[in-house]
């Protein structure tokens, strides 16, 4: 229960100064690369269709508003940024607040700060190199990074969990989790392989990643999200994730530019939301139109700045680096 004395910021002045310093270094990094800083709307008619995310919803009632038409706080600035790319912006970045309903905990705050950037002419491997340069540059005087590892998704699972994520059945994955690691899932769909793989990642592999910067790439095609799928045996998503000291800080893609495939993925996600009893939201038709007009070949990544600051400051929870976390707002 809050009291009148709860007005003071939770983050210390030193942490607030560190945040300002990191933001200044990020802007300096992109200025040197001639990457344009942009600003896009926080509210949108469309919401993310991702079944794992829940958007905050509000209603605009002013001039020109349709009756009870909802607006959604964005979970990422990705869609409007891709519209800018399709309009010829060139490489761009944005630092902004994003919002995800239902996400609160040691590493989550429903409102958090994201750095998202897109590099035209890059694939995911080139962007991984740039993420590495940015993180090491920004943290150079704060927490030097001595260890940098690169893993393919399959190799990581074989090495750290003794299972091939591309061939193991759900029964084998669930049996492994329970018998070897004592992890029992309640309410997890028996036909959702990706959910079981994610459980293995969060409960078994992530705690074993250790300190330093870790890049994981070549995810299963079923986990492509908004990334291209690279053909092969098996085909893999042109996607990567980045961990720092065992905590996920970034997620990047060689961006999908095929509007029809993107629409199929949106529709599939909406079916999954319906099956799960989640709100069925409006897909972003403006993004699809932008893709049809032509998205330049590019790679993009989103990096959680509050988590980066948490690690840089040695804090134990993300709330400690926020002036006013959700429960104090």
C-alpha positions in Angstrom: 0.0 0.0 0.0 1.4 3.4 -1.0 1.7 6.3 1.3 2.3 10.0 0.8 6.0 9.5 1.4 6.3 7.3 -1.7 7.0 10.3 -4.0 10.8 9.9 -4.0 12.5 8.2 -7.0 13.6 4.7 -6.5 16.8 4.9 -8.6 19.7 6.7 -7.1 21.2 9.8 -8.5 24.3 7.9 -9.6 22.1 5.5 -11.6 20.2 8.3 -13.2 23.5 9.9 -14.2 24.7 6.6 -15.6 21.5 6.3 -17.7 22.0 9.8 -19.1 25.7 8.9 -20.0 24.7 5.7 -21.7 22.0 7.5 -23.8 24.5 10.1 -24.8 27.0 7.5 -25.8 24.4 5.6 -27.9 23.5 8.8 -29.7 27.2 9.6 -30.3 27.7 6.1 -31.7 24.9 6.5 -34.3 25.9 10.0 -35.2 29.4 8.8 -36.2 27.7 6.2 -38.4 25.3 8.7 -40.0 22.3 6.8 -38.8 19.3 9.0 -38.4 17.4 9.3 -35.1 13.6 9.2 -35.7 10.4 9.5 -33.6 7.2 7.6 -34.3 3.8 7.4 -32.6 3.3 5.6 -29.4 -0.5 5.1 -30.1 -1.8 3.1 -33.0 -5.0 1.7 -34.4 -3.2 -1.6 -34.8 -1.7 -3.8 -32.1 0.9 -6.5 -32.1 -0.5 -9.9 -33.2 2.2 -11.8 -31.3 0.4 -14.3 -29.1 3.1 -13.8 -26.4 2.4 -10.1 -26.0 -0.5 -8.1 -24.7 -1.0 -4.4 -25.6 -2.4 -1.7 -23.4 -5.6 -0.3 -24.9 -7.3 3.1 -24.7 -10.0 5.0 -26.5 -9.6 8.4 -28.2 -12.8 10.4 -28.0 -11.9 13.7 -29.6 -12.6 15.3 -33.1 -12.6 12.8 -36.0 -12.8 9.8 -33.8 -14.9 6.8 -34.7 -17.2 5.7 -31.8 -15.3 3.6 -29.3 -12.5 3.0 -31.7 -9.5 1.6 -29.7 -5.9 2.8 -29.8 -3.0 0.6 -28.6 0.2 1.6 -26.9 3.0 0.1 -29.0 5.0 -2.8 -27.7 7.8 -1.8 -30.2 8.2 1.0 -32.7 9.0 -1.6 -35.4 6.0 -1.2 -37.7 6.1 2.6 -38.2 9.9 2.5 -38.5 9.5 0.0 -41.3 7.1 2.4 -43.0 9.9 5.1 -42.8 12.4 2.6 -44.3 10.0 1.8 -47.2 9.6 5.6 -47.7 13.4 5.9 -48.2 14.6 7.0 -44.8 17.8 5.0 -45.0 19.3 3.5 -41.8 17.5 4.8 -38.7 17.3 4.4 -34.9 14.9 5.3 -32.1 15.1 5.5 -28.3 11.6 5.3 -26.9 9.3 4.0 -24.2 7.3 0.9 -25.1 4.5 -0.8 -23.2 3.6 -4.5 -22.5 0.6 -5.4 -20.4 1.0 -8.1 -17.8 4.9 -8.0 -17.8 6.1 -7.2 -14.3 8.9 -8.8 -12.3 12.6 -8.7 -11.5 13.6 -8.1 -15.1 10.3 -6.6 -16.4 8.4 -3.3 -16.0 5.2 -2.8 -18.0 6.7 0.5 -19.3 10.3 0.3 -20.4 12.9 1.9 -22.6 13.9 0.4 -25.9 16.6 1.1 -28.4 15.6 -0.1 -31.9 17.6 0.4 -35.1 17.6 -0.7 -38.7 20.5 -0.9 -41.1 19.8 -0.9 -44.8 22.0 -3.3 -46.8 22.8 -5.4 -43.7 22.0 -9.0 -43.0 21.7 -10.4 -39.4 25.4 -11.4 -39.2 26.5 -7.8 -40.1 24.1 -6.4 -37.6 25.4 -8.8 -34.9 28.8 -7.3 -35.4 27.4 -3.8 -34.9 25.5 -4.8 -31.8 28.8 -6.1 -30.4 30.6 -2.8 -31.2 27.8 -0.7 -29.7 27.5 -2.7 -26.4 31.3 -2.8 -25.9 31.7 0.9 -26.7 28.8 2.0 -24.5 30.0 0.0 -21.5 33.7 0.4 -22.0 34.3 2.4 -18.8 31.5 0.9 -16.9 31.8 -2.9 -17.2 34.4 -4.1 -19.8 33.3 -7.2 -21.6 36.1 -9.8 -21.7 34.2 -12.8 -23.1 32.2 -12.9 -26.3 30.6 -16.1 -27.6 28.7 -17.0 -30.7 26.4 -20.0 -30.9 24.1 -21.6 -33.4 20.8 -22.5 -31.7 21.1 -26.2 -32.5 24.7 -26.4 -31.3 23.8 -24.6 -28.0 21.0 -27.1 -27.2 23.2 -30.1 -28.0 26.1 -28.8 -25.9 24.1 -27.5 -22.9 21.0 -29.7 -22.8 22.1 -32.8 -24.8 19.1 -32.6 -27.1 18.7 -31.7 -30.8 16.0 -29.0 -30.9 15.2 -29.7 -34.6 14.5 -33.4 -34.2 13.3 -33.9 -30.6 9.6 -34.6 -30.1 7.5 -32.8 -27.5 7.4 -36.1 -25.5 11.2 -36.2 -25.5 11.5 -32.5 -24.6 9.0 -32.8 -21.7 10.5 -36.0 -20.5 14.0 -34.4 -20.5 12.8 -31.4 -18.6 11.1 -33.4 -15.9 13.5 -36.4 -15.5 16.8 -34.6 -15.8 16.1 -31.1 -14.6 13.0 -31.4 -12.4 11.0 -28.9 -14.5 7.2 -29.7 -14.8 5.1 -27.5 -17.1 1.4 -27.0 -16.1 -1.0 -25.9 -18.9 1.6 -26.1 -21.7 0.0 -27.4 -24.9 1.2 -30.8 -25.8 1.5 -29.9 -29.5 3.5 -26.6 -29.0 7.1 -27.6 -29.6 8.3 -24.0 -29.5 6.8 -23.5 -26.1 8.7 -26.5 -24.8 11.9 -25.4 -26.4 11.5 -22.0 -24.9 11.0 -23.6 -21.5 14.2 -25.5 -22.0 16.0 -22.3 -23.0 14.8 -20.3 -20.0 15.2 -23.0 -17.3 18.2 -25.0 -18.5 20.3 -23.1 -21.0 20.1 -19.4 -20.0 21.4 -20.1 -16.4 24.5 -21.8 -18.0 25.4 -19.1 -20.4 27.7 -17.5 -17.9 29.1 -13.9 -18.0 30.1 -11.9 -21.0 28.3 -11.3 -24.3 26.6 -14.2 -26.0 25.0 -14.3 -29.4 22.6 -17.0 -30.5 21.6 -17.3 -34.1 19.8 -19.6 -36.6 16.6 -20.2 -34.7 14.0 -22.7 -35.9 12.0 -21.4 -38.8 8.8 -21.7 -36.6 10.3 -19.0 -34.4 11.1 -16.6 -37.2 8.6 -13.9 -36.0 9.3 -11.0 -38.4 12.6 -12.5 -39.8 13.3 -14.1 -43.1 13.7 -17.9 -43.3 16.9 -19.1 -44.8 16.5 -22.3 -46.8 18.4 -25.4 -45.8 18.1 -28.7 -44.0 16.5 -27.7 -41.8 15.5 -24.2 -42.8 16.4 -21.6 -40.1 15.2 -18.1 -39.1 17.6 -15.3 -40.0 17.3 -14.2 -36.4 19.6 -13.7 -33.4 19.3 -13.0 -29.7 21.9 -11.4 -27.4 22.6 -12.1 -23.8 24.8 -10.2 -21.4 25.8 -12.0 -18.2 23.1 -14.6 -18.8 20.3 -12.0 -19.3 18.6 -11.5 -22.7 19.0 -7.9 -23.8 18.4 -7.9 -27.6 16.5 -9.6 -30.4 17.4 -9.0 -34.1 16.3 -10.1 -37.6 17.2 -10.0 -41.2 13.9 -8.4 -41.9 11.1 -10.1 -43.8 10.2 -8.0 -46.8 7.5 -10.3 -48.4 4.1 -8.6 -47.7 2.1 -11.8 -48.5 4.2 -13.9 -46.2 3.9 -11.3 -43.4 0.1 -11.3 -43.8 0.1 -15.1 -43.5 2.1 -14.9 -40.3 -0.2 -12.2 -38.9 -3.2 -14.3 -39.7 -1.6 -17.4 -38.1 -0.9 -15.5 -34.9 -4.4 -14.1 -34.8 -5.7 -17.7 -34.9 -3.3 -18.6 -32.1 -4.6 -15.7 -30.0 -8.2 -16.7 -30.7 -7.4 -20.3 -29.6 -5.8 -19.1 -26.4 -8.7 -16.8 -25.6 -6.6 -13.6 -26.1 -8.0 -10.4 -27.6 -8.1 -10.7 -31.4 -6.6 -7.3 -32.5 -6.4 -5.5 -35.8 -3.3 -6.4 -37.9 -1.3 -3.4 -39.2 -2.5 -2.9 -42.8 -0.3 0.2 -43.2 2.8 -2.0 -42.6 1.6 -4.5 -45.2 1.1 -1.7 -47.6 4.6 -0.4 -46.9 6.0 -3.9 -47.5 4.1 -4.1 -50.8 5.6 -0.8 -51.9 9.1 -2.2 -51.2 11.1 -2.5 -48.0 14.8 -2.1 -48.7 17.0 -5.1 -47.7 17.8 -4.5 -44.1 18.4 -5.9 -40.6 16.9 -4.6 -37.4 17.4 -5.1 -33.7 15.6 -4.1 -30.5 17.8 -3.7 -27.3 16.3 -3.3 -23.8 18.0 -0.2 -22.3 16.7 -0.7 -18.8 18.2 -4.2 -18.6 21.5 -2.9 -20.0 21.5 -0.3 -17.3 20.6 -2.8 -14.7 23.7 -4.9 -15.6 26.0 -1.9 -16.0 25.0 -0.6 -12.5 25.2 -3.9 -10.8 21.6 -3.7 -9.8 19.6 -6.9 -8.9 16.3 -5.9 -10.5 15.2 -3.6 -13.2 13.1 -1.5 -10.9 16.2 -0.2 -9.2 17.3 1.7 -12.4 13.9 3.4 -12.9 13.2 6.7 -11.3 9.5 5.7 -10.9 8.7 2.0 -11.7 5.2 0.9 -12.4 4.1 0.5 -8.8 5.3 4.0 -8.0 3.9 5.8 -11.0 
